[in-house]
Amino acid sequence: MVECVTIGAATLYCGDMETKTLPGLSRYGIRADGEIESYWKENPSILVGGTDKDGYRKFVLIDDHGSRRYARRASLVCTAFHGPKEKGKEVRHLDGSRTNDAANNLAWATHKENISDKISHGTYQRGEQASHVKITQQQAEIAKRLWISGASIGTVMREAGVTRAIAYNIKYGNSWAWL
C-alpha cells in the first residue's frame, strides 16, 4: 500500500503524486496527473470511468450525501488544482487533447478562448469536418462570392445549390463565417 501524507485540509501526497479532494467528494482523490482515486475501500484504487459523447473522460461519483454526481474528469482536476469555476468559464486543454487531463494541461478560459485554441490545434470541427454539415465548402464559397457580388437570394440558392436558410446563414455569418 502507498503511504499518503495529508498537508492542509484538502491536499495529500501519495508517493510523489499531489492529490486533492473536493468539498462534498471526500472519498475521492484528484491527482495532478488527472487520475481519480477512490477511497471507498481500505486500499485506494484508480477509477476507470467512461467517455462521453464528445470524447471527454467522465465519471459517476457518490458524494458525501450518498447522491450520484456525474462529472467530467477535466472539470474535477481543474477545480481541484485551479480553483472553482467562475461564471462564463469552461475547461481549456492547453495541448488540444481531450484525454490529457493533467493539472498542468488544464486552465479555466472563456468559450471564445477555448474555441480559438481548438482552431489553432486543428481540433475544432467546422466546415465539412462537422458532423451536422449539409453543404460542401465549395458550395459555401460560391454562396459567399455571390452575396459579395450583390446576387439575389434566388441566384445564390440556384447557383450554390443551397436552401434559403443556409444561404442567409452564410450571408449573415451564422455559418461558414471564416470564409
N, C-alpha and C positions, 0 to 999 in steps of 0.2 A: 504494500500500500504506500502511496506517495504521501509524505508528510506535508501538511498545509499549515501555514502560519498566518494568523489574522493581524492585519495592520490597519487601524482605523475601523470605522463602523462597517464598511462595505467592501474592503479590498483584502484579498487573500493572495498569498504567494504559494502555489503548489509546485514544488520543484523550482524551476526558473520562470514559470509562466504566471504573469499577473492575471488574477481572476477577480471579477467584481460581481456583486449581487445587486439586484434592483429591488426597490421597495415593492412589497407585495409578491415577490418571487424568491423568497429566501431559500427555497430548496433547489435553486439552480445557480450555477456559477457561469458567468460570461467571461470567456478567456480572451486575452488580447489577440490571439491568433484566429479568433472567430468561432472557436468551438464552444458548444454549450454543454456544461457538465450537470448531471443530475445527482442530487444528494439525498434521494429518497431511500436509498439502501446504505448499508454500512460503508461499502466501497464506492466512491464516486465513479460514474460511468459517463462516457461521451454519448450524447444523443445523436441519432441519425437524422431524424426529421424527414421532410419530403421537399418537393419542388412545386411551386405554384404555377399557374398558367403562364406567367411571364418569365419563368426560368429562375426565380429567386428561391433561396432556401427558406423553408418555413417550418414552424414547429407548433404543436399543440402542447401548452404547458398548463399545469394546475397551479393556480395562485394560492396565496395563504388562506383564502376563504373557501377553498375547495372548488372554485369555478374554473371551467376551461377558458383558456386565453389563447387565441390564435395570433401568431406574430411572425414576421419575417426576421430572420437571423440578423440581417444588416441593421434593422431598426433597434434590436436589442443591444447589439455591440456598440452602435453609435451612441445610444442613450447612456450605456454604462461608461463609456470612455470619453465622450464629448459633451455630456450633459443632456438635459431634457430637450426634446424637440420644441422649437419655437414656432409660433403661428406662421404659416406660409413657407415653412421649410420642409425639405424631404432629404432622404439619404442620397448622398453622392458617392459613387465608386470612382476613385481618382484614376484608376488604371483602366476603367471601362469594362471590367469583368464582373458580371453579376454574381459570380460564385466566390470571389475573393473578398470575404467579409472580415479581414484582419482590421483591427482598430486603426492602424496607420494608413489604411487604404480607404477609410471612410471619413466623411465630413457632412455636416448639415449645410444645405445650399437651397437657393430658391429654385423653382421649377425651370426658370429661364437659364440659370447657370448649369443645371443638370442636363437640359436639352443641348446646350452649347457644348458640354463635354461629350455627350453622345455623338454629336455631329463630328467633332474633332477625332473621336476614337473610331468612327465608322460603324458604330453600333445602333445608330438611330434609324429606325425603319421608316423611310419616307420614299415617296415616288413608287416605282414598280416593286421595291422590296417589301412594302407594306402589305399586310395580308388582306386588307379591305379595299385595295385599289381597283378601280373599274376601267381605267383607261391606261394607255401607254404613255411614256414620257414624250414620244413623238407627237401624239395627239395633243397633249398639253402644250407643247411648244408651238404647234400650229395654231391652237386657240389663242395663246398669248400673243403671238405675232399678229394674228388677225385683229384682236382687240386693240393692239397698239396702232395698227394701220387705220382704225376707225370703222371696221366692218360692222355690219348689223348682227343681231343675235341669230337670225336665220342663217346668214352666211357662216358664222362661226360654228353653229351646230352642224350644218351640212358638210362643210369642208374639213372640219376636225373630227367629225363623226362622234360628237358628244351630245349629251342631253342638255336641256336648258339649264337645269340646276348645276350641272358640272361646269358648263360654260360660264355662268355667273360666279361660281365659286373661284374659278381661275381668274376672272376679271377683277374681283374684289380681294384677291389674295387669301381667300379662305382655304385654298388647296393649291399645291404646286407654287407656292409663293416665292421660292428661291430661284425660279426660272427668270 
